[in-house]
Amino acid sequence: MWTGESAKLVTGRPVYGPGCMTWYAVEPMGFVCVDGLRATLDPNDPGFVIARKYAADLGSAWPHQYGEAKTLKRLHTLEGSPLSFETLPNSVHDQRTQLRRGSTVAFVSELQVGAQAYLLGSDLSYFDKQLVTPFPHYEFHGLDLGAEVKLPLALFRGRDRPKLERSGDVFRETGESFARLSHVALTGQSAQVAGERFLETAGGAWVRAKDAVVPTPSARPPWGSATPKGRATWIEISVNGGWLIAYENTTPVFTTLVSPGRGGAAKPDEDPIAEARTPLGAFPISGKFATATMEAPGNLIHSAVPWTQNFSGPHALHSAYWHDDWGEPKSGGCINLSPLDGKKLFDWTEPRLPEGWHGVRWMPWRGPATLMVIHR
């Protein structure tokens, strides 16, 4: 659980055990230490009231506001501030107070103290507003697959791509283009001319194969002919292609562009973190966190990264609020999603995040986890 959040109790009766005077069972599992400081049963507790006011908005793809930082220091107290967090424990504050240029911050509000403007961070710390450049909301999102949108289709990354017309074996640019981050349905027909491959679109136009990202589904799920229990969710990702397909058993239900590691696919006997590479293989989602602060090599901090889903050590499938280059290799080895796609997939994957919780670890005896299959 996280600052300003709440969860339902199972019975409301305390349980006594080591480490805390009063444990309370919460739904659907587990216990919380209610000591009046870190947690309370009183919804009118002053500390909880002010923490709830500035809590993450987990109904939004952007739980906080975000910005890029110049070199700055976060302050846990601010003389003259109209806000008071004296009733909260110091643990609500991120203890990484020094942020280098290029780090990112999450903030929830701004305030004026004398002639100085400050931002209130998601951890209820303060920092100079002039040292932060807010990020815009990047609205790119993937495609639900079904009756109206089906594979095969092409997505376009990097820049606008020319639309072509065909006359025999000659392909000419029409002067029109497919917009960056747009998509078009394909017929499945292709042509090879002078060593170059072309793809036919459902509208009768053509596109160079090298200009298109074509998510290509696997012929069978990772468990073969077995029939798993439940929804049988899994995600296929191509590092070189920059695409993702989400499945329920053998049925593709969603596709989008992703940004994998800028170093490409991981190599055997090499540290993928040092080279900013993405691990290859099949991995269950081992943990899900509505927001998680990340440290990158070089002491870069990304604050309150939304919709984080771990799959291999520190590597995760997560939203990236700091760029809009979907399909391009951009990350330090994780799989970057747009904020809208990150929220959508976080809500879709297993294990589910229980109501009122901020994070959950996968425990195999409690049910399945979505499997991620990552290849070149």
C-alpha positions as CSV (number, residue, x, y, z in Angstrom):
1,M,0.0,0.0,0.0
2,W,1.1,3.6,-0.6
3,T,0.7,7.1,0.9
4,G,-3.0,8.2,0.9
5,E,-4.4,4.9,-0.1
6,S,-6.7,2.5,1.8
7,A,-7.8,-1.1,1.6
8,K,-10.8,-3.0,3.0
9,L,-10.4,-5.0,6.2
10,V,-11.5,-8.6,6.4
11,T,-13.1,-8.5,9.9
12,G,-11.9,-5.4,11.7
13,R,-10.5,-7.4,14.6
14,P,-6.8,-7.0,15.5
15,V,-4.4,-9.9,15.3
16,Y,-1.4,-10.0,17.5
17,G,2.0,-11.1,16.3
18,P,5.7,-10.2,16.1
19,G,6.8,-6.8,14.8
20,C,3.6,-4.9,15.6
21,M,1.1,-4.6,18.4
22,T,-2.0,-4.6,16.2
23,W,-2.1,-6.3,12.8
24,Y,-5.3,-6.2,10.7
25,A,-6.1,-8.6,7.9
26,V,-6.9,-6.9,4.6
27,E,-8.7,-8.1,1.5
28,P,-7.9,-10.3,-0.4
29,M,-4.9,-11.4,1.6
30,G,-2.2,-10.3,4.0
31,F,-1.9,-8.0,7.0
32,V,-1.2,-4.3,7.7
33,C,0.4,-3.0,10.9
34,V,-1.9,-0.3,12.2
35,D,0.2,1.8,14.6
36,G,-1.4,5.2,14.2
37,L,1.6,6.6,12.4
38,R,2.1,4.5,9.2
39,A,-1.5,3.3,9.1
40,T,-4.7,4.2,10.8
41,L,-8.3,3.0,11.1
42,D,-9.6,6.6,11.4
43,P,-10.6,8.0,8.0
44,N,-10.6,11.5,9.6
45,D,-7.0,11.1,10.8
46,P,-5.3,14.5,9.9
47,G,-2.3,12.7,8.3
48,F,-4.4,10.4,6.2
49,V,-6.7,13.3,5.1
50,I,-3.8,15.4,3.7
51,A,-2.0,12.3,2.3
52,R,-5.2,11.2,0.5
53,K,-5.6,14.7,-1.0
54,Y,-2.2,14.3,-2.8
55,A,-2.3,10.6,-3.5
56,A,-1.7,9.1,-6.9
57,D,-4.7,9.1,-9.3
58,L,-4.8,5.5,-10.2
59,G,-7.8,5.9,-12.4
60,S,-5.6,7.9,-14.9
61,A,-2.9,6.8,-17.2
62,W,-0.9,9.7,-15.6
63,P,-1.1,9.2,-11.8
64,H,0.8,12.4,-11.3
65,Q,2.2,15.3,-13.3
66,Y,5.7,14.8,-14.6
67,G,8.7,16.9,-15.7
68,E,12.4,16.8,-16.6
69,A,14.7,18.1,-13.9
70,K,17.8,20.2,-14.0
71,T,20.1,19.6,-11.1
72,L,18.0,20.1,-8.1
73,K,17.5,19.2,-4.4
74,R,14.3,18.0,-2.9
75,L,13.4,19.5,0.4
76,H,11.5,17.5,3.0
77,T,10.5,20.7,4.9
78,L,10.0,24.2,3.6
79,E,9.9,27.3,5.9
80,G,6.9,29.4,5.1
81,S,4.9,26.6,3.4
82,P,1.2,26.7,3.9
83,L,1.2,22.9,4.0
84,S,2.0,20.8,7.0
85,F,3.0,17.1,7.0
86,E,4.1,16.9,10.6
87,T,1.6,14.1,11.3
88,L,3.2,11.9,8.7
89,P,6.3,9.7,9.2
90,N,9.5,10.7,7.4
91,S,9.3,7.5,5.4
92,V,6.7,9.1,3.1
93,H,9.6,11.1,1.5
94,D,11.9,9.7,-1.1
95,Q,15.3,9.8,0.6
96,R,17.1,10.4,-2.8
97,T,17.1,14.2,-2.4
98,Q,19.8,15.1,-4.9
99,L,18.7,14.7,-8.5
100,R,21.1,15.2,-11.4
101,R,20.2,16.9,-14.7
102,G,18.1,14.7,-16.9
103,S,16.3,12.9,-14.1
104,T,12.5,13.1,-14.0
105,V,10.2,14.2,-11.2
106,A,6.6,13.5,-10.3
107,F,4.6,16.3,-8.7
108,V,1.0,16.8,-7.6
109,S,0.6,20.6,-7.0
110,E,2.4,23.9,-7.0
111,L,2.6,26.6,-4.3
112,Q,4.0,30.0,-3.8
113,V,6.2,30.9,-0.8
114,G,7.0,34.6,-0.9
115,A,8.4,35.3,-4.3
116,Q,9.5,31.7,-4.9
117,A,7.4,29.1,-6.8
118,Y,7.7,25.5,-5.7
119,L,6.3,22.2,-6.8
120,L,5.0,19.6,-4.4
121,G,6.4,16.2,-5.3
122,S,4.5,13.0,-5.3
123,D,6.5,12.1,-2.1
124,L,5.3,15.3,-0.5
125,S,8.8,17.0,-0.8
126,Y,9.4,20.4,-2.3
127,F,11.5,21.5,-5.3
128,D,12.1,24.7,-7.2
129,K,9.6,25.0,-10.1
130,Q,12.0,26.9,-12.3
131,L,14.3,23.7,-12.3
132,V,11.5,21.5,-13.9
133,T,10.3,21.4,-17.5
134,P,6.8,19.7,-17.5
135,F,6.3,16.9,-20.0
136,P,3.2,17.0,-22.3
137,H,0.7,14.2,-22.3
138,Y,1.7,11.9,-25.2
139,E,-1.6,10.4,-26.4
140,F,-0.4,7.5,-28.6
141,H,-2.1,4.2,-27.9
142,G,-2.3,0.8,-29.5
143,L,-5.2,-1.1,-31.1
144,D,-7.8,-3.5,-29.7
145,L,-8.1,-6.4,-32.1
146,G,-11.4,-7.9,-33.0
147,A,-14.1,-7.5,-35.6
148,E,-13.2,-4.0,-36.7
149,V,-9.4,-4.1,-36.5
150,K,-7.5,-7.3,-37.4
151,L,-4.1,-8.5,-38.2
152,P,-2.2,-8.1,-40.5
153,L,-1.7,-4.4,-40.2
154,A,1.2,-1.9,-40.5
155,L,2.2,0.7,-37.9
156,F,4.6,3.5,-38.7
157,R,7.4,4.7,-36.5
158,G,10.1,7.3,-36.7
159,R,8.5,9.6,-39.3
160,D,5.8,9.8,-41.9
161,R,6.1,7.2,-44.6
162,P,5.2,7.6,-48.3
163,K,2.1,6.1,-49.7
164,L,2.7,4.3,-53.0
165,E,0.7,3.3,-56.1
166,R,1.5,0.4,-58.3
167,S,1.7,0.2,-62.1
168,G,2.9,-3.3,-63.1
169,D,6.3,-3.7,-61.5
170,V,6.7,0.0,-60.9
171,F,5.9,1.6,-57.5
172,R,5.6,5.4,-57.4
173,E,5.0,7.8,-54.5
174,T,1.6,9.4,-54.6
175,G,2.6,12.5,-52.7
176,E,0.5,11.4,-49.7
177,S,1.9,9.7,-46.7
178,F,1.1,7.5,-43.7
179,A,1.5,9.6,-40.5
180,R,4.0,8.6,-37.9
181,L,2.3,6.4,-35.2
182,S,-0.7,5.8,-37.5
183,H,-1.8,2.3,-38.7
184,V,-3.3,0.8,-41.9
185,A,-4.8,-2.6,-42.6
186,L,-2.9,-4.9,-44.9
187,T,-4.3,-7.4,-47.4
188,G,-1.5,-9.9,-46.8
189,Q,-0.3,-9.5,-50.4
190,S,3.2,-8.5,-51.1
191,A,5.5,-7.9,-54.1
192,Q,9.3,-8.2,-54.6
193,V,10.8,-5.8,-57.2
194,A,14.6,-5.3,-57.7
195,G,15.3,-6.7,-54.3
196,E,12.8,-4.5,-52.5
197,R,9.6,-5.8,-50.9
198,F,6.3,-3.9,-50.9
199,L,3.1,-4.5,-48.9
200,E,-0.5,-3.9,-50.2
201,T,-2.9,-2.0,-47.9
202,A,-6.6,-2.7,-47.7
203,G,-7.3,0.6,-49.4
204,G,-5.4,-0.4,-52.5
205,A,-2.2,1.6,-51.8
206,W,1.2,0.1,-51.2
207,V,4.0,0.8,-48.7
208,R,7.6,-0.2,-48.6
209,A,8.1,-3.1,-46.2
210,K,11.1,-1.4,-44.6
211,D,8.9,1.6,-43.8
212,A,6.3,-0.5,-41.9
213,V,6.2,-2.2,-38.5
214,V,4.1,-5.4,-39.0
215,P,3.3,-7.2,-35.8
216,T,3.5,-10.9,-36.7
217,P,1.7,-13.3,-34.3
218,S,3.2,-16.7,-33.4
219,A,1.6,-19.7,-34.9
220,R,1.0,-21.3,-31.4
221,P,1.1,-20.1,-27.8
222,P,4.2,-20.8,-25.6
223,W,2.5,-23.8,-23.9
224,G,1.9,-25.5,-27.2
225,S,-1.2,-27.7,-27.5
226,A,-1.9,-27.7,-23.7
227,T,-5.0,-26.0,-22.4
228,P,-4.1,-23.7,-19.5
229,K,-6.6,-22.7,-16.9
230,G,-8.2,-19.2,-16.8
231,R,-7.7,-16.5,-19.4
232,A,-4.3,-17.9,-20.5
233,T,-2.9,-14.4,-21.1
234,W,0.5,-13.9,-22.7
235,I,2.4,-11.1,-24.4
236,E,4.7,-11.4,-27.4
237,I,7.4,-8.7,-28.0
238,S,9.8,-8.2,-30.8
239,V,12.9,-6.2,-29.8
240,N,14.0,-5.5,-33.4
241,G,10.5,-4.9,-34.7
242,G,9.4,-2.7,-31.8
243,W,6.0,-4.2,-31.5
244,L,3.9,-6.1,-28.9
245,I,0.9,-8.4,-29.3
246,A,-1.2,-9.4,-26.3
247,Y,-3.1,-12.7,-26.4
248,E,-5.8,-14.6,-24.6
249,N,-4.7,-18.2,-25.4
250,T,-4.4,-18.3,-29.2
251,T,-6.4,-15.1,-29.9
252,P,-4.5,-11.8,-30.4
253,V,-6.5,-9.1,-28.6
254,F,-4.3,-6.0,-28.6
255,T,-1.2,-4.7,-30.5
256,T,1.0,-1.6,-30.2
257,L,4.4,-0.1,-30.6
258,V,6.9,-0.4,-27.8
259,S,10.4,1.0,-27.2
260,P,12.9,-1.7,-26.1
261,G,16.5,-1.3,-24.9
262,R,18.6,1.1,-27.0
263,G,21.3,-1.5,-27.1
264,G,19.0,-4.1,-28.7
265,A,18.6,-7.7,-27.7
266,A,20.6,-9.1,-24.8
267,K,23.6,-11.3,-25.7
268,P,24.7,-14.5,-23.8
269,D,27.2,-14.0,-21.0
270,E,26.8,-10.2,-21.1
271,D,25.3,-7.8,-18.5
272,P,22.2,-6.4,-20.2
273,I,22.0,-3.5,-17.8
274,A,25.5,-2.2,-18.6
275,E,24.7,-2.4,-22.4
276,A,21.1,-1.2,-22.2
277,R,19.9,-4.4,-23.7
278,T,16.5,-6.2,-23.3
279,P,16.6,-9.8,-22.1
280,L,15.2,-12.5,-24.4
281,G,13.2,-15.5,-23.3
282,A,9.9,-16.3,-21.6
283,F,9.2,-14.6,-18.3
284,P,6.1,-14.6,-16.0
285,I,5.2,-11.2,-14.7
286,S,6.7,-11.4,-11.2
287,G,5.4,-8.1,-9.7
288,K,3.1,-5.2,-10.6
289,F,3.4,-1.6,-9.1
290,A,1.1,1.3,-9.9
291,T,4.1,3.5,-9.6
292,A,7.8,2.8,-8.9
293,T,10.8,5.0,-8.8
294,M,13.7,3.8,-10.9
295,E,17.4,4.4,-10.9
296,A,19.3,4.2,-14.2
297,P,23.0,4.0,-14.7
298,G,24.7,7.3,-14.1
299,N,22.5,8.1,-11.1
300,L,19.5,9.2,-13.3
301,I,16.3,8.9,-11.4
302,H,12.9,8.4,-13.0
303,S,10.3,9.2,-10.3
304,A,7.0,7.4,-9.8
305,V,7.1,5.5,-13.1
306,P,3.5,4.3,-13.8
307,W,2.2,0.9,-14.5
308,T,5.4,-1.1,-13.8
309,Q,5.4,-4.8,-14.4
310,N,8.6,-6.7,-13.6
311,F,9.6,-9.7,-15.7
312,S,13.3,-10.3,-15.3
313,G,15.3,-8.9,-12.3
314,P,15.0,-5.1,-12.6
315,H,13.7,-5.2,-16.1
316,A,10.0,-4.3,-16.5
317,L,7.3,-3.5,-18.9
318,H,6.3,0.1,-17.9
319,S,4.9,3.4,-19.1
320,A,7.5,6.1,-20.2
321,Y,6.0,9.6,-19.7
322,W,9.3,11.2,-20.9
323,H,9.3,10.3,-24.7
324,D,7.0,9.7,-27.7
325,D,9.3,7.6,-29.9
326,W,7.3,4.4,-29.9
327,G,8.7,1.6,-31.9
328,E,12.3,3.0,-31.5
329,P,14.9,1.5,-29.2
330,K,15.0,4.0,-26.3
331,S,15.1,2.4,-22.9
332,G,17.8,1.2,-20.6
333,G,16.7,-2.4,-21.3
334,C,13.1,-2.3,-20.1
335,I,10.1,-2.3,-22.4
336,N,8.7,1.2,-22.6
337,L,4.9,1.7,-23.3
338,S,3.0,4.8,-23.9
339,P,1.1,5.9,-20.7
340,L,-2.3,4.9,-22.2
341,D,-0.9,1.5,-23.3
342,G,0.8,1.0,-19.9
343,K,-2.4,1.6,-18.0
344,K,-4.4,-0.7,-20.4
345,L,-2.0,-3.6,-20.1
346,F,-1.5,-3.2,-16.4
347,D,-5.3,-3.6,-15.9
348,W,-5.4,-6.6,-18.3
349,T,-2.5,-8.7,-17.1
350,E,-2.3,-11.2,-14.3
351,P,-2.0,-11.1,-11.3
352,R,-4.6,-8.5,-10.8
353,L,-3.8,-5.6,-8.5
354,P,-6.2,-5.9,-5.5
355,E,-8.5,-2.9,-4.8
356,G,-6.7,-0.3,-2.7
357,W,-3.3,-1.9,-3.2
358,H,-0.3,-0.1,-4.9
359,G,1.7,-3.2,-5.7
360,V,1.4,-7.0,-5.7
361,R,3.9,-9.8,-6.1
362,W,3.0,-12.9,-8.0
363,M,2.6,-16.0,-5.8
364,P,2.0,-19.1,-8.0
365,W,-0.3,-20.8,-5.5
366,R,-2.7,-17.9,-5.8
367,G,-3.2,-18.1,-9.6
368,P,-1.5,-17.6,-12.9
369,A,0.7,-14.8,-14.1
370,T,0.8,-13.4,-17.6
371,L,3.7,-14.8,-19.6
372,M,6.0,-12.4,-21.6
373,V,7.7,-13.9,-24.6
374,I,10.5,-11.6,-25.8
375,H,12.4,-12.4,-29.0
376,R,14.5,-10.6,-31.6
